[in-house]
Amino acid sequence: MDGERVANSPSRALIHEPALRRPLDGGRARVERPRTIRWMLIMGLVLAVALGALYGFNRFREQAIATYFANNKPPPAQISAAAAKTEDVPRFAPGIGSAVAVHQVTINPEVGGRVTRIFFEPGATVKAGDPLVQLNDAPERGDLADYEAQARWAQATLQRSSQLAQRQFEARETVDQKQSQLDQARAQIIKTEAVIAQKLIRAPFSGQLGMRQVEVGQYLTPGAPIATLTDLSMLYINFTLPSQMRPKISVGQRVNVTADAFPGRTFPAQITTIEPQVSADTRTMAIQATMPNPGNALLPGMFVNAAVALPQQRDIVVLPETAVDNTLYGDSVYVVREDGKDTKGNPILKVARTSVKTGARWDGKVAILSGLEPGQRVVTAGQVKLQDGARVTVTGSPAPQPPANPTPN
């Protein structure tokens, strides 16, 4: 029954009745909706104020940075500059070749024999006619003494026969036989002396000997190597050039020879021979130049670069080689130009990057084929701290020069 009372209670019935609950929920919603809208407006206003403050701060910072850099310009970069000028540019026809000795032989005996004496040391410098090796010549000297005795006997008998023939006591034929015997003895003497001379091996010309390849007591056959002899005072430079260069090449032209063993050093030579045939395989012509070898610097067999001097190009713009900036996009230079004057009346100098076309390079200089006019000033040192339009000031320091005699690492 209690349950029935509860179920039948008026208050409980009002709560569970949908029609009666509706007014209560609507009132609460009407109360909470203005609070939500007010909260969202407040949050939007706060966000707008924060964004506006952030935007204003960024604008203020940008203006402050711009004002700072506008009022604090970097000082002009210090550079070295040089004026472009015109010169006669040398031209060369480069070739690759090797050095060959004008006089070089391997010392060999003409006859066989046992070595009895060696007169030289390996690497020694000898003169023409200096003795080098003595072979055993004792048998030949014995034969020489025999032939000399025969010659004396033949001479004596010939003299007696001639006297007898004058008195008609001996036939003329006998005198002729005695004369023939004397001539034969003398011929044997000459032949034996020649063999003895062959067994004393001498230097055929002045030069430097190589390593010794014989020992005392060794038996040498004809043609066996004893040592090499090389005259280093003069060398041939054999190199090749394309056959298209034939009209520009002639005997007597100057050739500049360089070698990797002597960087920075040039050896002068002169064309002495041009091969009258062109190689069918490479279509190149062989050229031989002769050069003195001061100090015996170059050795036969060395790899060399040969550059034949051609007629010069006239009135070409020339700059120091340090003025050209080499990049992947080509060669360029910084041209110094005036851009008004400062408050003190001094000219304001600025640089402009200008593309150029370069040509030959020699002695620390470079030919400018296009892109630059004579008289224009260009930066020769200090390019690393420059950019197009940068202000500069020219110092009195000269441009850096390459070393006269660079030393390899």
Residue, then its C-alpha position, 0 to 999 in steps of 0.5 A: m500500500d505504501g507503494e500505491r501511495v507513492a505512486n498515487s502521490p500528486s508530486r510524483a505524478l507531476i514529475h513524471e508527467p511530460a507535459l508538466r516537465r517541459p516548462l522546467d527544462g525550457g527555463r533552464a535552457r533560457v538561463e544557460r544560453p546567454r551565459t554561453i554566448r557571453w563566454m564565447l564573445i569574451m574568448g573571441l575578444v581575448l583572441a582578437v586582442a592577442l592576435g592584434a598584439l602579435y601582429g603589431f609586435n611583428r610590424f614593430r620588429e620589422q620596422a625596427i630591424a629595417t631602421y637599424f640596418a638603414n642607419n647601420k650600413p656596413p663599411p665599404a669592402q676593401i679591394s685591389a683594382a686594376a685597369a683593363k689594358t690592351e696587349d699583344v697576346p702570345r699564341f701557342a700550338p700545344g703538343i705532347g712528347s718526350a725528350v730524347a738524347v742527341h747522342q746516346v749509345t750503349i758501349n759494346p766491344e767489337v771483338g771478344g775477350r777477357v776484361t783485364r781492367i776497368f777505367f771508369e766508375p758508374g755515373a762518371t762523366v767522360k770525354a771523347g777518347d777516354p779509355l773505359v775497358q781493357l780486354n786481354d790483348a797479349p796474343e795480339r801483341g805477340d803477333l804484332a812483335d812477330y810481324e814487326a820482325q818479319a817486316r824488318w827482315a823483309q826490309a833488309t832482304l829487299q835492300r840487299s836484293s835491290q843492290l844486287a839487282q842494280r849490279q845485274f847479280e839478281a833478277r828483278e823478279t826477286v826484288d819484287q818478291k822481297q817488296s811483296q813480303l815487306d808489304q804483307a808484313r806491314a799489312q799484318i802489323i796494321k791489322t794487328e794494331a787495329v785489333i789491339a786498338q779494338k780491345l781498348i774500348r774508349a768513349p766515342f763522345s763526351g757524356q755521362l756513363g750509366m751503370r757498369q754491367v761488366e766485371v774484371g775477369q769477365y769474358l765479353t762477346p762482341g756486342a755485349p753491353i758494358a755501360t750506357l753513354t749519354d750526352l745530356s748537353m743537347l736533347y731532342i724534343n719529339f712531339t706531335l701536332p694535328s695535321q691541320m696545323r701544318p700551314k702554321i708550323s715551320v722549321g726554326q720556330r720557337v718551342n717552349v718546353t715544360a716538364d712536370a718535374f720542373p713546375g714553373r720552369t720553361f726550356p726554350a727549343q727550336i724546331t729542326t725537323i718536320e716529318p714529311q709524312v702524316s700518320a695514317d692512324t692519328r692524322t698527326m705530324a711528328i715534329q722534332a725540336t732541339m734544345p740545350n739542356p742547362g744543368n742537365a736538368l731534363l733526362p731522355g725519356m721524360f714526358v714533356n709538354a711542347a708549345v710552338a709559338l705562333p704569331q701574336q694576337r694584336d691589341i687584346v684586352v688583358l687582365p691579371e689572372t686573379a681578377v677572373d672569378n671562375t664559377l659553374y655559370g662561367d667566368s666573370v669579373y667585378v667592374v668598379r663604377e662610380d655611383g654618385k658622391d658622399t657628403k664629403g664630395n668623395p665618389i661612391l664606388k660600387v661593383a657590378r658583376t660582369s660576365v666575360k669570355t676568356g682566352a689564353r692564360w700566360d705569366g699570371k695574365v688572362a686575355i679577355l675576348s669579350g665583355l670588357e672594354p679597355g680602361q675599365r677598372v676591375v677587382t683583382a683581390g677581395q672578390v670573396k667578400l663582394q656581391d653585385g652592387a656592394r660598396v667598395t674602397v680601393t686600397g693601394s695594395p697590389a694584386p697578389q702575384p703567383p710565385a715565381n718558382p712554385t715548389p710542389n708539395 
